Amino acid sequence: MMKINQLKTNPRLLWVCRIIVGGLFIFSGLIKINDPLGFSYKLEEYFDVLHLGFLNSLSLLIAVSLCVLEIIFGFALLIGARMVKVAWGMLLLVVFFGFLTFYSAYFNVVQTCGCFGDAIPLTPWQSFSKDMFLLVLVLVVFFNRRTITPIYNPKTSDKLLIIVSSVAIIIGLYTYNFLPVFDFLPYKVGANILDEMKTPPGAKPDEYEITYHLKNFKTGEQKEMTNTEYMKTGIWKDTNWKVDGNTESKLVKKGFTPAIRDLQINDAQRNDYTQELLGNPYNNLVIVAYDLKNTNTDAIDRLNVLAINLNQNYHTRVVLLTASPVAEVEALSKKHHLIAELFYADEVPLKTMIRANPGVFLLKNGTILNKWHYHSVPDYDALVKKYFQQ
């Protein structure tokens, strides 16, 4: 109790906590509002493991709302506005995220938390540690919530909060409709997809420790040994000792992991076309629509017209890349008279490629010359002038 009283009478410590917490909340909110669709995908992962799949249809709304709340709470803390409500809101948010990160870490169900989007990927345990550190600082603010003096009068503070929330919502709407302003994903403009898939010579792979369950079939004695102990002791030379049951493998040291490791492009017969398509030395137009049931068909039609013109005038190869079932893809292709070649990949890398359904890539030798949301694809003349008349 004495410590809490000391905290209440230490304005410098309180200001330090306010700056750190407020800054982290604003930074976290801005990073995620830069890619609200990506954050919604992460929420869907949590909903699925928590058996809350009925919330998936609301994931985007929840994602934007949480981002806006983080930004508002962080800004409000810095200016001391509506501190009683803000302190409660911050405490509930940190407890909520702390529960999610602990659950995903303990049960090993969600590999990255998404706390700072794709800009700063954290493991679940790293994220949980961050949340516990933040919880301590938030508790300092919470216990002092009635002693914090606002910088501005209530009327001015409310106006500033409305402005900040409006700006945050506008950012979210823009990045949802026109792609993230800052692209932290491996499929960013200028990246070479083939290079991002490679493991450089000499790179160390993951190191695992294997545990053997051993049984002496002469005496009945049982013991456990790691692979290192197994070889060092030479117990394997004793024919009475046998491995009993399944071995257990545990990651002890993380090795090099390529930025892109899950992309494989196939045709309808499951033939691998990854290297052929990505290694094409000419301009290729790649339309990515991971889910054709929910894609924007008007955009598909507009892109098809663009593709026809590029194919006829510049012999541009046009590809439609999707995760939808073959029958569904072929039916849509026939209905809309698509000229694109049809290829298939897993939904996860397609969602990572571009935050749009559909989205468009312009590739050459595996390098991403540019990519667009279907709302912002340039018209034929602009595209030709910039990329085909060089």
C-alpha positions in Angstrom: 0.0 0.0 0.0 2.9 2.2 0.7 4.2 1.9 -2.8 0.9 2.9 -4.3 0.8 6.0 -2.1 4.4 6.9 -3.2 3.3 6.6 -6.8 0.5 9.0 -6.2 2.8 11.6 -4.9 5.5 11.3 -7.6 4.5 13.4 -10.5 7.7 12.7 -12.5 7.1 8.9 -12.4 3.5 9.5 -13.4 4.6 11.6 -16.4 7.1 8.9 -17.5 4.4 6.3 -17.3 2.0 8.6 -19.2 4.5 9.2 -22.0 5.5 5.6 -22.4 2.0 4.2 -22.3 0.5 7.0 -24.4 3.3 6.7 -27.0 3.0 2.9 -27.2 -0.8 3.0 -27.6 -0.6 5.6 -30.4 2.3 3.8 -32.1 0.5 0.4 -31.9 -2.8 1.9 -33.1 -1.1 3.7 -36.1 0.9 0.6 -37.1 -2.3 -1.5 -37.2 -4.6 1.1 -38.8 -2.0 1.3 -41.6 -3.1 -2.3 -42.4 -6.6 -2.8 -41.0 -7.3 -5.8 -43.2 -4.1 -7.5 -42.1 -5.1 -6.9 -38.4 -8.5 -8.4 -39.1 -6.9 -11.5 -40.5 -5.0 -11.8 -37.2 -8.1 -11.4 -35.2 -9.8 -14.2 -37.2 -6.9 -16.5 -36.2 -7.7 -15.7 -32.5 -11.4 -16.1 -33.1 -10.9 -19.5 -34.6 -8.7 -20.9 -31.8 -11.1 -19.5 -29.2 -14.1 -21.0 -31.0 -15.5 -17.6 -31.8 -15.8 -18.0 -35.5 -19.1 -16.3 -35.6 -17.2 -13.0 -35.1 -15.2 -13.4 -38.3 -17.7 -11.4 -40.3 -17.1 -8.5 -37.8 -13.3 -8.8 -37.8 -12.7 -5.8 -39.9 -15.0 -3.6 -37.9 -13.5 -4.8 -34.6 -10.0 -4.3 -36.0 -10.6 -0.7 -37.0 -12.4 0.0 -33.7 -9.6 -1.3 -31.6 -7.0 0.7 -33.6 -9.0 3.9 -33.2 -9.5 3.2 -29.5 -5.8 2.7 -29.0 -5.0 6.0 -30.7 -7.7 7.9 -28.8 -6.6 6.4 -25.4 -3.0 7.2 -26.0 -3.6 10.8 -27.1 -6.1 11.3 -24.3 -3.6 10.1 -21.7 -0.9 12.5 -23.0 -3.2 15.5 -22.7 -5.0 14.3 -19.5 -8.5 14.2 -21.0 -11.3 12.2 -19.5 -8.9 10.3 -17.4 -11.3 8.2 -15.4 -12.9 6.6 -18.5 -9.6 6.5 -20.4 -7.7 4.7 -17.5 -10.5 2.1 -17.3 -10.5 1.6 -21.1 -6.7 1.2 -21.2 -6.7 -1.3 -18.3 -9.4 -3.4 -20.0 -7.6 -3.3 -23.4 -4.3 -4.4 -21.8 -5.9 -7.2 -19.9 -7.8 -8.3 -23.0 -4.6 -8.3 -25.2 -2.7 -9.9 -22.3 -5.1 -12.8 -22.2 -4.9 -13.3 -26.0 -1.1 -13.3 -26.0 -0.9 -15.6 -23.0 -3.4 -18.0 -24.5 -1.6 -18.1 -27.9 1.8 -18.5 -26.2 0.8 -21.2 -23.7 -1.1 -23.3 -26.1 1.1 -22.4 -29.1 -1.8 -21.6 -31.4 -1.0 -18.2 -33.0 2.6 -17.7 -33.9 2.7 -13.9 -34.1 0.5 -11.6 -32.1 0.0 -8.8 -34.5 0.5 -6.2 -31.7 2.6 -4.0 -34.0 1.3 -5.4 -37.2 4.0 -6.7 -39.6 6.4 -3.8 -38.8 7.7 -5.4 -35.6 6.8 -9.1 -35.5 6.8 -10.5 -31.9 6.5 -14.1 -30.7 3.6 -14.8 -28.4 5.8 -14.9 -25.3 7.6 -11.7 -26.3 4.2 -10.0 -26.8 2.9 -11.3 -23.5 6.0 -9.9 -21.7 5.4 -6.6 -23.4 1.8 -6.6 -22.3 2.8 -7.4 -18.7 5.3 -4.5 -18.7 2.6 -2.3 -20.1 0.1 -3.5 -17.5 2.4 -2.3 -14.7 2.6 1.2 -16.2 -1.1 1.3 -16.9 -1.8 0.3 -13.3 0.3 3.3 -12.2 -1.9 5.5 -14.4 -5.0 3.8 -13.2 -4.3 4.4 -9.5 -3.5 8.0 -10.3 -6.4 8.6 -12.7 -8.2 11.1 -10.5 -5.0 13.2 -9.8 -4.0 13.8 -13.4 -4.6 17.4 -14.4 -5.8 18.0 -18.0 -3.7 20.2 -20.2 -6.7 21.8 -21.8 -10.2 22.6 -20.6 -12.9 19.9 -21.2 -14.4 21.5 -24.3 -11.0 21.9 -26.0 -10.0 18.4 -25.0 -13.2 16.9 -26.5 -12.7 18.7 -29.8 -9.1 17.4 -30.0 -10.3 13.9 -29.3 -12.9 14.1 -32.0 -10.3 15.4 -34.5 -7.9 12.6 -33.6 -10.6 9.9 -33.8 -11.8 11.3 -37.2 -8.2 11.3 -38.6 -7.7 7.7 -37.4 -10.9 6.6 -39.0 -10.0 8.4 -42.3 -6.6 6.6 -42.3 -8.3 3.3 -41.7 -10.7 3.9 -44.6 -7.9 5.0 -46.9 -5.6 2.1 -46.2 -8.4 -0.4 -46.5 -9.5 1.0 -49.9 -6.0 1.9 -51.4 -3.5 -0.5 -49.7 -1.3 0.3 -46.7 0.7 3.5 -46.9 3.8 1.7 -45.5 4.2 -1.9 -46.7 6.1 -4.0 -44.2 5.3 -7.3 -46.0 7.8 -9.3 -48.1 5.7 -8.6 -51.2 6.4 -4.8 -51.2 7.1 -2.8 -54.4 10.7 -3.4 -55.5 11.1 -6.8 -53.8 12.1 -9.8 -55.9 9.9 -12.7 -54.9 12.4 -15.4 -56.0 15.1 -13.8 -53.9 12.8 -13.5 -50.9 12.2 -17.3 -51.1 15.9 -18.2 -51.1 18.1 -19.4 -48.2 21.6 -17.9 -48.7 24.6 -20.3 -48.7 25.9 -21.0 -45.3 22.8 -19.9 -43.5 22.1 -22.0 -40.4 18.9 -24.0 -40.3 16.7 -24.4 -37.2 18.3 -26.5 -34.5 16.2 -29.1 -32.7 16.7 -31.2 -29.6 15.3 -34.7 -29.8 14.2 -36.5 -26.7 14.1 -40.3 -26.8 12.0 -42.5 -24.5 14.2 -45.5 -23.8 13.3 -48.9 -22.2 15.6 -51.7 -21.1 13.8 -54.7 -22.2 15.9 -56.9 -19.9 15.3 -55.1 -16.6 12.2 -53.0 -17.5 14.0 -49.8 -16.5 12.9 -46.6 -18.4 14.6 -43.3 -19.0 14.6 -40.2 -21.2 17.6 -38.8 -23.0 18.2 -36.0 -25.5 19.9 -36.9 -28.8 23.1 -35.4 -27.5 23.1 -37.5 -24.3 22.1 -40.6 -26.4 25.2 -40.3 -28.5 27.5 -39.2 -25.8 26.7 -42.0 -23.3 26.9 -44.7 -26.0 23.8 -46.3 -24.7 22.8 -47.1 -28.2 25.5 -49.8 -28.2 23.7 -51.7 -25.5 21.2 -53.9 -27.4 19.1 -54.2 -24.2 18.1 -50.5 -24.5 15.6 -49.7 -27.2 13.7 -46.6 -28.2 10.2 -47.0 -26.9 7.4 -45.0 -28.4 7.6 -41.8 -30.3 10.5 -39.3 -30.1 9.8 -35.6 -29.1 11.3 -32.7 -31.1 11.9 -29.3 -29.5 13.2 -26.2 -31.3 16.2 -24.9 -29.3 17.7 -22.3 -31.7 15.9 -20.5 -34.5 17.8 -20.5 -37.8 17.5 -18.5 -40.9 13.9 -18.3 -42.3 13.3 -16.9 -45.8 10.9 -14.0 -45.9 8.6 -15.9 -48.3 8.4 -19.6 -47.5 4.9 -20.7 -48.2 4.3 -19.7 -51.8 3.7 -22.4 -54.4 1.8 -21.7 -57.6 0.1 -24.6 -59.3 -2.3 -25.2 -62.2 -5.5 -27.1 -61.9 -3.7 -30.4 -62.2 -1.4 -29.5 -59.3 1.7 -28.9 -61.5 4.2 -26.5 -60.0 4.5 -23.3 -62.0 6.2 -21.1 -59.3 9.6 -20.8 -61.0 8.2 -20.4 -64.5 5.8 -17.6 -63.6 8.1 -15.7 -61.3 11.1 -16.1 -63.6 9.4 -14.6 -66.7 11.7 -11.9 -68.1 8.8 -9.8 -69.5 6.1 -7.7 -67.9 3.4 -9.9 -66.4 0.1 -8.8 -65.0 -1.0 -10.9 -62.0 -4.5 -10.5 -60.7 -4.7 -11.8 -57.1 -8.2 -12.7 -55.9 -7.8 -15.2 -53.0 -11.6 -15.7 -52.6 -13.6 -15.4 -55.8 -16.9 -15.8 -53.9 -16.4 -12.5 -52.2 -14.3 -10.7 -54.9 -15.5 -7.5 -56.6 -16.7 -8.8 -59.9 -17.0 -5.3 -61.4 -13.3 -4.9 -60.7 -12.7 -8.3 -62.3 -14.4 -7.1 -65.5 -12.5 -3.9 -65.6 -9.2 -5.7 -65.1 -10.1 -8.1 -67.8 -10.6 -5.2 -70.3 -7.2 -3.9 -69.3 -5.7 -7.4 -69.6 -7.1 -7.8 -73.1 -5.6 -4.5 -74.3 -2.2 -5.3 -72.8 -2.2 -8.8 -74.2 -3.2 -7.7 -77.7 -0.8 -4.7 -77.9 2.2 -5.8 -75.8 1.8 -9.6 -75.6 1.6 -9.3 -71.9 1.1 -12.5 -70.0 -1.9 -12.2 -67.7 -2.5 -14.5 -64.7 -5.3 -14.9 -62.3 -4.0 -16.3 -58.9 -6.6 -17.6 -56.4 -7.2 -20.0 -53.6 -10.8 -20.8 -54.7 -11.9 -24.3 -55.9 -11.1 -25.1 -59.5 -14.7 -25.6 -60.5 -15.6 -22.2 -59.1 -12.7 -20.5 -60.8 -13.4 -22.0 -64.2 -17.1 -21.1 -63.9 -16.2 -17.4 -63.2 -13.7 -17.4 -65.9 -16.2 -18.6 -68.4 -19.0 -16.3 -67.2 -16.7 -13.2 -67.4 -14.8 -14.3 -70.6 -11.5 -13.9 -68.8 -8.3 -14.1 -70.9 -6.1 -14.7 -67.8 -4.4 -18.0 -67.3 -5.7 -19.6 -64.1 -3.4 -20.6 -61.3 -3.8 -21.6 -57.7 -2.0 -20.9 -54.4 -2.7 -21.2 -50.7 -5.0 -18.5 -49.2 -2.4 -17.4 -46.6 0.3 -16.1 -49.0 -2.3 -14.6 -51.3 -3.7 -12.6 -48.4 -0.1 -11.5 -47.6 0.7 -10.6 -51.2 -1.9 -7.8 -51.4 -4.6 -6.5 -49.1 -7.3 -6.4 -51.8 -9.7 -8.9 -53.4 -8.8 -8.5 -56.2 -5.5 -6.8 -56.3 -3.0 -6.4 -59.1 0.7 -7.0 -59.5 3.0 -6.0 -62.3 5.9 -8.4 -62.3 9.1 -8.7 -64.3 11.8 -11.3 -63.5 10.0 -11.9 -60.2 10.5 -8.3 -59.2 7.4 -6.4 -58.1 7.3 -3.3 -60.3 4.2 -2.1 -58.7 1.0 -3.3 -57.1 -2.5 -1.8 -56.7 -5.8 -2.2 -55.0 -8.6 -2.6 -57.5 -9.7 0.9 -56.6 -6.4 2.5 -57.7 -5.3 0.5 -60.8 -4.2 3.1 -63.4 -5.9 3.1 -66.7 -4.4 1.6 -69.8 -2.7 4.7 -71.2 -1.1 5.6 -67.9 0.1 2.0 -67.4 1.5 1.8 -70.9 3.3 5.1 -70.6 5.0 4.3 -67.4 5.9 0.6 -67.8 5.6 -0.5 -71.4 7.1 2.4 -73.5 10.6 2.2 -72.1 
